Amino acid sequence: MKVMHLLPSLSSGGVEQVVLELCQGLCARGVENTVVSAGGAMVAAVEAAGARHICRPIGRKSLFTLMQVGRMARLLKTEKPDILHLHSRVPAWVGHLAVKRLPRAQRPAIVSSFHGFHSVNAYSGIMARGDCVIAVSACMKAHILENYPYTPEQKITVIPNSVDQSLNFPGYTPSSAWLSKWLSDYPELRGKYTLCLPGRITRLKGAMHLPELLQQLHSRGIPAHAVIVGETKKGKEAFKEEVRQALRDAGVEQHTTWIGHRSDLRDVLSSCDVTLSLTLQPESFGKTTLEALALGKAVAGYEHGGVGEQLSILLPEGKVPTGDIGAMAALLERWYREGTPTPLPVGAPYRRDDMIDLHLSTYERLVSKA
């Protein structure tokens, strides 16, 4: 079987990581994988997994990108993939239009993955078309059915993203050298009840709830300290300063540490007491929270979206009514005084092999139909 994945680039990101994981798992099962993108830092890892990479500028939001349709059609004729897997909207348009140029007998089956809650319009609707639509959570499936009613429910398959349990498992601890450097770099964390807030610094991630949350916890005598992990993308610097000012106004700036983007997130999650999910809109999945739960670390999160689904299965007591800072503070106070709970072990469907097997069975079903 031959699978061709289309996505904008192979720079860092959630979609790129999923494609890499699919290539690693599927190649190990004897499936031939080709990835078409504009390239990026993760190309070497994709090729090391046994997949091929073909560099094409198919992700730029420009009418000029449609000039790639003819080239893509010729590539499909040459490569003859059984499955064309679309992971993003602009590449999906290129892929769909290219497939229409092929004789029906030569057309691959089309699979598209909804990795996130796109704006609802005709442009995004391309992801709801094709032979199979993969939703990364039950809430994503509900989103598709509500907003793209032309997609039959039987065409939607829920396949959650996954966690690598060989890397993320209960009892994992950072090395002594890492821990020594961690406390040397951030001595303010010693003896504190550390709350990790991972994710890009954007308004939707809920960082503006931190000032009041920390203020409430400290008023109750809890030595809470927030560790904010994530990059500040270009154009978001003003929002980061807005959060800093809110922390100053609340008198809790000294109880916050910003550590930026980290390649050692597993160690950071393991060293903090609780991981927070304060997203103001539901996330389609929430991979970082799943990694924390797989490490045996407690997660306190607003109860909507993919994070709410994870907590319902693995740590129901970690669910907090969305936007209720008082309820979040009460939960964290209880955990601090009574002991932070341990989540249930991560099982199906969140394990890496589950994700690979479900994709493979989906591909095989489509190929057998063809």
C-alpha positions in Angstrom: 0.0 0.0 0.0 1.2 3.5 -0.8 0.1 6.6 1.2 0.8 10.2 0.2 0.5 12.9 2.9 0.0 16.5 2.0 0.7 19.3 4.5 2.1 22.9 4.3 5.5 22.2 5.8 7.5 20.0 8.1 8.4 22.7 10.7 7.6 22.1 14.3 3.9 21.8 15.2 1.1 19.4 16.1 0.1 18.4 12.6 3.7 17.9 11.6 4.3 15.7 14.7 1.2 13.5 13.8 2.5 13.0 10.2 5.9 12.1 11.5 4.4 9.6 14.0 2.2 8.1 11.2 5.3 7.7 8.9 7.2 6.0 11.7 4.4 3.6 12.6 3.2 2.9 9.1 6.6 2.4 7.6 7.4 -0.1 10.3 4.3 -2.0 9.2 5.4 -2.2 5.6 3.4 0.8 4.2 5.1 3.0 1.7 4.8 6.7 2.8 5.5 9.8 0.8 5.2 13.3 2.3 4.7 16.4 0.2 5.3 19.7 1.8 7.5 22.9 1.6 10.0 21.2 3.8 11.3 22.2 7.2 13.3 21.0 10.2 11.4 17.7 10.5 12.3 16.4 7.0 15.3 14.5 8.3 13.1 12.7 10.9 10.5 11.8 8.3 13.1 10.3 6.0 14.8 8.5 8.9 11.4 6.8 9.5 11.6 5.3 6.0 9.3 7.8 4.2 10.2 9.9 1.2 9.8 13.7 1.2 9.0 15.7 -2.0 9.4 19.4 -1.6 6.5 21.4 -3.1 5.1 24.8 -2.0 1.5 23.6 -1.5 0.6 25.4 1.8 0.8 29.1 1.2 -2.6 30.9 1.4 -2.4 32.5 -2.1 -4.1 32.0 -5.4 -0.6 31.3 -6.8 -0.6 28.0 -4.9 -3.3 26.8 -7.3 -0.6 26.8 -9.9 0.7 23.6 -8.1 -2.5 21.7 -9.1 -1.1 20.6 -12.5 2.2 19.5 -10.9 0.4 17.6 -8.2 -1.7 15.8 -10.8 1.4 14.8 -12.7 3.0 13.7 -9.4 -0.1 11.5 -8.6 0.1 9.9 -12.0 3.8 9.1 -11.4 3.6 8.0 -7.8 0.2 6.2 -8.0 -0.7 6.3 -4.3 -3.6 4.3 -3.0 -4.4 6.9 -0.3 -4.1 10.6 -0.5 -4.1 11.9 3.1 -4.8 15.6 3.5 -3.8 17.3 6.7 -4.4 21.0 6.1 -6.8 23.2 4.1 -4.7 24.7 1.3 -2.9 21.4 0.5 -6.4 19.8 0.6 -7.6 22.1 -2.1 -4.5 21.4 -4.2 -5.0 17.7 -3.7 -8.7 17.6 -4.5 -8.3 19.6 -7.6 -5.4 17.5 -8.8 -7.3 14.3 -8.2 -10.2 15.6 -10.4 -7.7 15.8 -13.3 -7.1 12.1 -13.2 -9.1 9.4 -14.9 -11.5 7.9 -12.4 -9.7 4.5 -12.5 -6.4 6.2 -11.4 -7.8 8.3 -8.5 -6.6 7.5 -5.0 -8.9 7.3 -2.1 -9.0 10.7 -0.3 -8.7 10.9 3.5 -8.7 14.2 5.4 -7.9 14.9 9.0 -9.6 17.6 11.1 -6.7 18.5 13.4 -8.3 21.7 14.7 -11.4 23.8 14.9 -11.1 25.7 11.7 -13.4 28.7 10.9 -16.6 27.4 9.4 -16.8 28.4 5.8 -16.5 27.0 2.3 -12.8 27.2 2.4 -12.6 25.0 5.5 -15.3 22.8 4.1 -12.9 21.0 1.8 -11.6 19.1 4.8 -15.1 17.6 5.3 -15.1 16.1 1.8 -13.5 13.0 0.4 -13.9 9.3 1.1 -13.1 9.4 4.8 -12.9 12.2 7.3 -10.8 11.6 10.5 -11.7 13.5 13.6 -9.1 13.7 16.4 -11.8 13.6 19.2 -15.5 13.0 19.7 -16.1 16.8 20.1 -14.4 17.3 16.7 -16.8 14.8 15.1 -19.7 16.7 16.6 -18.3 19.9 15.2 -18.1 18.3 11.7 -21.6 17.0 11.8 -23.0 20.3 13.1 -21.3 22.5 10.6 -20.8 20.4 7.5 -24.1 18.5 7.2 -23.2 17.3 3.7 -20.7 14.9 5.3 -22.4 11.6 6.2 -21.7 10.4 9.7 -20.6 7.0 8.4 -17.7 8.7 6.6 -16.3 10.2 9.9 -13.9 8.1 11.9 -12.7 9.2 15.3 -8.9 8.6 15.7 -7.4 10.5 18.6 -3.8 11.7 18.5 -1.6 9.5 20.7 1.2 9.4 23.3 4.4 7.4 23.0 4.3 5.3 26.1 8.0 4.4 25.7 8.8 8.0 26.4 5.9 9.1 28.6 5.1 6.7 31.4 4.4 6.9 35.2 7.5 7.0 37.2 9.6 8.8 34.7 12.0 11.2 36.3 14.4 13.7 34.8 18.1 13.0 35.2 19.9 14.4 38.2 21.9 16.6 35.9 18.7 18.0 34.4 17.1 18.6 37.8 20.2 20.3 39.1 20.3 22.7 36.1 16.5 23.3 36.4 16.7 24.5 40.0 19.9 26.4 39.2 18.2 28.2 36.4 14.9 28.7 38.3 15.7 28.8 42.0 12.4 30.5 42.7 10.7 27.1 42.2 12.2 25.5 45.3 9.6 24.5 47.8 6.7 25.8 45.6 3.5 24.2 44.4 4.3 24.4 40.7 1.6 24.8 38.1 2.7 24.3 34.5 0.7 26.1 31.8 2.0 24.8 28.4 1.2 26.2 25.0 1.8 29.2 22.7 1.3 32.5 24.4 -2.1 33.5 22.9 -5.3 34.8 24.4 -7.2 31.6 23.8 -4.8 29.5 26.0 -6.2 31.3 29.0 -3.1 32.9 30.5 -5.2 35.9 31.6 -6.8 33.6 34.1 -3.5 33.1 35.9 -3.4 36.4 37.8 -6.7 35.8 39.6 -6.0 32.1 40.1 -2.6 32.8 41.7 -4.1 35.6 43.8 -6.8 33.3 45.2 -4.3 30.5 45.9 -1.9 32.8 47.8 -4.7 34.3 49.8 -5.4 30.8 51.0 -1.7 30.3 52.0 -0.7 28.1 49.1 2.8 28.7 47.7 1.6 28.4 44.1 4.0 29.3 41.3 3.1 29.2 37.6 5.6 27.9 35.1 4.5 29.3 31.6 6.0 27.2 28.8 5.7 28.2 25.1 6.8 30.5 22.4 5.5 34.0 21.8 4.9 34.2 18.1 5.6 37.3 16.1 2.8 39.8 16.6 1.8 38.4 20.0 4.3 40.3 22.1 1.7 42.9 23.1 -0.5 40.2 24.6 2.4 38.7 26.6 3.0 42.2 28.1 -0.7 42.5 28.8 -0.5 39.3 30.8 2.6 40.5 32.7 0.8 43.8 33.5 -2.2 41.8 34.9 0.2 39.8 37.0 1.8 42.9 38.4 -1.6 44.5 39.1 -2.6 41.4 41.0 0.6 41.4 42.9 1.6 37.9 41.8 4.2 38.5 39.1 7.0 37.2 41.4 5.1 33.9 41.5 5.4 33.4 37.8 8.3 32.1 35.6 8.3 32.3 31.8 10.6 29.7 30.3 9.7 30.0 26.6 9.7 27.2 24.1 11.4 24.0 25.4 12.5 20.8 23.7 12.6 19.1 27.0 8.9 19.4 27.8 8.6 15.9 29.2 11.1 16.8 31.9 9.3 20.1 32.6 5.9 18.4 32.9 7.5 15.7 35.2 9.1 18.3 37.5 5.9 20.4 38.0 3.1 19.4 40.5 0.1 20.0 38.2 -0.4 20.8 34.5 -3.2 23.3 33.8 -5.4 23.6 30.8 -7.2 27.0 30.8 -8.2 27.2 27.2 -11.2 29.5 26.7 -12.3 27.7 23.6 -12.4 23.9 23.3 -9.2 22.3 22.0 -9.6 19.7 19.3 -7.4 17.3 21.3 -4.8 18.6 23.7 -1.6 16.5 23.3 0.4 18.1 26.0 -2.2 17.3 28.6 -2.3 13.7 27.5 1.5 13.6 27.8 1.3 14.9 31.3 -1.4 12.3 32.2 0.7 9.5 30.7 3.6 10.6 32.9 1.3 10.1 35.9 1.0 13.8 36.6 -2.3 15.4 37.5 -4.1 17.8 35.1 -6.6 20.4 36.1 -8.5 21.6 33.1 -11.6 23.3 31.9 -14.0 20.5 31.0 -14.7 21.2 27.3 -13.1 19.8 24.1 -10.6 17.1 23.8 -9.0 17.9 27.2 -12.4 17.3 28.8 -12.7 14.0 27.0 -9.2 12.9 28.3 -10.0 13.9 31.8 -13.4 12.1 31.8 -11.5 8.8 31.1 -8.2 9.3 33.0 -8.8 11.8 35.8 -12.5 12.9 36.1 -11.8 14.9 39.3 -9.5 17.2 37.3 -12.4 18.6 35.3 -13.4 22.2 36.2 -16.4 24.2 34.8 -15.1 26.2 31.9 -14.0 29.7 32.9 -14.7 29.1 36.6 -11.5 30.4 38.2 -12.9 30.0 41.7 -13.6 26.3 41.1 -10.1 25.9 39.7 -8.6 27.5 42.8 -10.7 25.3 45.1 -9.6 22.2 43.3 -5.9 23.1 43.4 -6.2 24.0 47.1 -7.8 20.6 47.9 -5.0 18.8 45.9 -2.3 20.8 47.7 -3.7 20.0 51.2 -4.9 16.4 50.6 -2.4 15.2 48.0 -2.3 15.5 44.2 -4.1 12.5 42.6 -2.6 10.1 40.2 -4.4 9.6 36.9 -5.4 6.2 35.5 -2.9 4.6 33.1 -3.3 5.7 29.5 -5.0 3.0 27.5 -6.9 2.7 24.2 -7.5 4.7 22.1 -4.7 7.1 23.2 -1.6 4.8 22.8 0.7 5.2 19.8 -0.1 1.7 18.4 -3.8 2.5 18.7 -3.5 5.5 16.4 -1.3 3.7 13.9 -3.6 0.6 13.8 -6.8 2.7 13.4 -5.3 4.7 10.5 -4.0 1.5 8.8 -7.4 -0.2 9.1 -9.1 2.9 7.7 -6.7 2.9 4.7 -7.2 -0.8 4.1 -11.0 -0.5 4.2 -10.9 2.2 1.6 -8.5 0.3 -0.6 -10.6 -2.8 -0.4 -13.6 -0.8 -1.5 -11.7 0.5 -4.5 
